[in-house]
Amino acid sequence: MSALEEVYSKIESYRSEIIEMQRELTCRPALGPENGGSGEHDKADYVKEQLGLLKPDVFYEVHAPDERAAGGYRPNLVAAWDGSQAGKPVWVLSHLDIVPPGDLSLWAGDPYQAQVEEDKIIGRGVEDNQHGIVSSYFAVKAIVASNQELPRKVGLVLVADEETGSKYGLEYLLHEKRELFTEHDLIIVPDAGNEEGTMIEVGEKSMLWLKFTITGAQCHASTPEKGRNSLFGAAHLIVELENLKKRFALRNPLFSPQESTFEPTKIEANVPNVNTIPGRDIFYMDCRILPDYKLDEIVEEATHISENVAQKLDLKIDVEAVHRLDCAPPTPEDSPVVSSLARAIHEVTGQTARPTGIGGGTVAAFFREAGLPAAVWSTISPTAHQANEYCSIKNLITDAKIMAAVFLSG
């Protein structure tokens, strides 16, 4: 049996331990203060205990000050095994925090008590992002248990605050411990992917959230001539904003979808009764923009469209960018981390993986902004943030094998 085959066999033997770790992680809700929690401390303490059993050569915790959280800080963990130092260091970054379960009536059981149904583990956080935590942990555990010598430094990083901005997570870690990483390192973020495990995310679109405030004049619905209907204005504006798709129509085959997207989403409540014409309406638009365009161009065009509608309907329309995140430079498609992952995926599953760009934002953007090429990859079950979130035990085992193959490659 080859070294890799021995490691793979070990990973397969960990099925019951994988389930148990998922249960232990799930019953320790790691909610940030914005989501009604006190932080990630309980989960971090459990993970620290488990990592300690693998005797890492480097092992410490970085506290990001946050007076709203328990103890006044948010925990970030760093563990590394030195290896022979012959190959380029590889890091796997997962996040400890989760989102709230939402409407409990939509769950088949307690979201914080993981349930197993055949190949599925069900519970809040089991996929996002305990999948990454568990698969990377058992990849290292199998290598340690098999007494295999690592040809490179291997590190596991577990951060706080990914779900609410990363100010107390990776952003803080890169500010305080930038020396941890170099541009030559292989950085894997197991927090997005597809069900086949063949998507290696190397780039993200820019993100822009626009707020439109339409102001008219409120009046009784039986005398509309006395008012100016802001809801009619909002509806008209939403239709006119479809022109953004024509104005910014470039396509990029790296991304899925290939074009920029402009979608009206949230609308705030206006008048509480049916027989009143509203004088103020507010709605929002989520924009995911290809790197070919600057966000200021989008804001300028949306403002121009709004001004035209306002003039036509005798309304006042204000446009505000309530959130914007300019995309980071993409990871080169031929970078070592992409190549290593693609080889490992083919070796374990026989499938061909391809670099892809996405519209959603991931924590990898902070690495890329810092000049650190990172690849986002995982064999996911597409249930993150949903009720009855689940992950596949088979996928956890497969991903642990793929990570082990990367760790042991020269």
JOTALIN-V932742 format. One line per field, one symbol per residue. ss: DSSP state (H for helix, E for strand, C for the rest). Layout:
ss: ???
This chain:
ss: CCHHHHHHHHHHHCHHHHHHHHHHHHCCCCECHHHCCCECHHHHHHHHHHHHCCCCCEEEEEEEECCCCHHHEEEEEEEEECCCCCCCCEEEEEECCCCCCCCHHHCCCCCCCCEEECCEEECCCCCCCHHHHHHHHHHHHHHHHCCCCCCCCEEEEEECCHHHCCCCCHHHHHHHCHHHCCCCCEEEECCCCECCCCEEEEEECEEEEEEEEEECECEEHHHHHHCECHHHHHHHHHHHCCHHHHHCCCECCCEECCECEEEEEEECCCCCCCCEECCEEEEEEEEEECCCCCHHHHHHHHHHHHHHHHHHHCCEEEEEEEEEECCCCCCCCCCHHHHHHHHHHHHHHCCCCEEEEECCCCCHHHHHHCCCCEEECCECCCCCCCCCCEEEHHHHHHHHHHHHHHHHCC
